[in-house]
Structure formats: C-alpha cells, structure tokens
Amino acid sequence: MQYNNNKDDVIPMAVATAVPQGHTTATPTSNRTLLQQGRSQRVLMGSGSTKQLSGNETESLKDQGFTTGLISSIARSNMTFPLRIWVVDNSGSMMTGDGHRIVQTGNANDVRFVSCSRWAEIQETVEYHAQIAALLGNPTVFRLLNDPGRLAGPQQFSVGERGPDFIAEELNTALTTIKNVQPSGVTPLSEHVREIRANVIAMKDDLSQMGQKVVIVLATDGLPSNEQGVSSSHTRMEFQNALRSLEGLPIWIVVRLCTDEDQVVEFYNNLDSELELSLEVIDDFVGEAEEIYEHNKWLNYALPLHRIREMGFNHKLFDLLDERPLTKDELLEFFALIFGEFDGIPDPQINWKGFCDYISMVVDKEKNQWNPIKKKMMPWINMRQLSKTYGDPTCTIM
C-alpha cells in the first residue's frame, strides 16, 4: 500500500505490496472444492471458516485507513463470503477518458484525483482487491469479459485459490495480467453470468449448509451486448433473464459502475428494483460520495468505506446514506459500524451533547482521510456539520 508521509493522513492506494512471510490465512486445499465449467476454468469454493484476522493483517488494514469497526466488518464478511467472483469489463468502451484515480503529490496533505480512462480506474480497483485477497487469503476470482490474448495473460485468474504457498505467485499473475490488458471487444455479460450460475449451483448445498454466499462483482461501464457488440432491448432482456436465473441462489451481487452515462446508470439502478435479487449498485468513489453528500454532509465518505462495499459487505444503512439523512438512532448504529461497538455512550435521543462529545473523542483518535467532496484530508465526521444537520448547536469539536 502507499501512504502519505504524515502518519495521520493515510489513503489506501492500489499499488503492489509484498505478501507477508509465513502467510497462512487461506483455506487449506484439502477443505476446498475445485469446479470445472467449460471455458470458465477453475472456480473455488472455500469451506466454512471462523478465522479471525491476525495481528499483522489487522495492522496492515489500519495502515490503509480502515477503522476498528470496518476491520471487524471485513472479518465478518470474509466468514460470510468464502468466495468472490469479479467480472471485469475490458471492452473497447473502457478506453473512454472519463475515469478518475487517486495520485499523491510531493505534499503529504495534497492528494488529488486525476482524469484517466475508465480502464485505468478499474485497473487500480482490481489491483487493490487482488492485494487484499492476498493479504487476507480470501479466494477471489477475476474474469475478464473478453479474452485479452495469450501475450497479455489468462482471461481468468485468481488469488487465494490454491492455498498460502501459492499466493505470491497468484498475486504476481493477477497484477501482471491486469497491467498488460488492452481493452477491446464487446460486453457479453449474460454469458458470464450464466457460467457463474452453473458454478454457484454446484456449490449451493455446501454454501447453504454453512450459511454462506458467493459475492459476484460486475465491474462494467456499458449495457450488455451480443457477440457483435450490439446492445438492444433483446440483449438487455437476455441479461435481465440471466440475472433472474440467480434468484434463490446463495449470492450477493455488486454492480460496480465505471461510467456516468445516464442511460447506463438508469439501466442498472432499475435492475435493483425489478429483480428479486440481493443486489447493490455502486458508482465510482467520487460519484458515490457526491450522492451521499446530498443527504449526509457530515460524513466523509472515505475510500475504506468504498472499498469494503466493493468487497461485497452490505448494510441497510449504506442504502439509506444516499436517500435521506440518517435518524439519531441510525447514527448510533452507523457510528458503531464504522468505529466499533461503544461502551457507555450517551443515547443521542436523550443526551445529544454527551453523544456528540463522545463521538468527537472517538473521531479525534482516527487518522484523517481524503474527502472526495472537499478535496482535502479531513476527519471521518464533520462534527460542526453533524450538529447543524440535527439542529443542536451545543455539539462541540474536541
């Protein structure tokens, strides 16, 4: 990971990291099932696990800016989701130059977003999640929509699939492949969904027995098309039917959009309401932050929050953040989700000032995070704005 020189200002960055020596977090090979489904190659299902994060893993996540609460959420999420499958759009439209990525300047407090192609944006995202999979030993499969060609690398690669002895090798393959890929081709999403469905069905009984699910992340910038690149009402309906065939299976779907095109955003947002699926649509980091800022200006929607949602972690409050201001009761639950469970915190409905003072002390102990709205390093919570939102001027900043 990449950090600022100021130890209090940390931003998770998608850069190569070494896998710690003695890394032993992956599910043992003897407890895993490898499946063969046509061109999809091997897809792994991890066995049930109650593994807690090690000290080194926890410290690494803290160094990236994750809070105690978010780290606990990652641990719970990894127990719930023994396998993540990413479908990564490498179609020609990904070369469109309306993406964004984070870069650091010489000034430790000056971290900026720069324009880039959609592909550069999703490259950084895939690199990050490949590294997280390596760090935590959580099996994660990456499927490129289109075959990148033999010189670039395999169309499907994974991290954490074969156990701890192979993680460094798998991570190297993942990072090298995603770096070498040059986007081209079309958007055959339906075909990939159907292949993944076949794999999940084969895992269904074991997953259900363990109370677990598979996370499916669709990282795309376009409407589904056929093999000729035509996106029509027919291909869109075919894609909806492919998704509908997943209903009832132990899955959680994240659609990670890589575009601001209204037609595309509207199509995927409508899926959330039309299908009876466990599905969440999230924008890129900046777009998601802008939507949340409209209703909850007190929150710094920092990158660790966005990353954990990309991993598949979901919570009802995440869905509410971009719809309306949270209630005071929801604030208490949300802050516990972010910062960890509290002991002795005043009830915000009864003692707002005491609640506010308590949260101020908690926030003051956390590292500042890049605020994508204000474009500078800031605390997780703007206490002055929190007080303004909830109409109590007695809330102080510690």
Protein Blocks (a to p, Z undefined) as FASTA:
>chain_A
ZZdfblklccdddddddddehiakbccfklpccddehjnmpaddddddfbdcdfklmmmm
mmnopafklmmmmmmmmmmmmbccddddfbfklmpccbccddddfblklccdddddfklm
mmmmmmmmmmmmmmnopacddddfbagbjklocfbdcehklojklmmmmmmmmmmmmmmp
cceddddfklmmmmmmmmmmmmmmmmmmnopacddddddfbdcddfkopacfklmmmmmm
mmmmmgoiacddddddfbfbfklmmmmmmmmmmpccdddddddfklmmmmmmmmmmmbcc
dfklmmmmmnopacfklmmmmmbccdfklmmmmmmmmnopaehiacfklmmmlmmmmmmm
mmmmpccdddfklopacdfbdfklmmmmnopakbccZZ
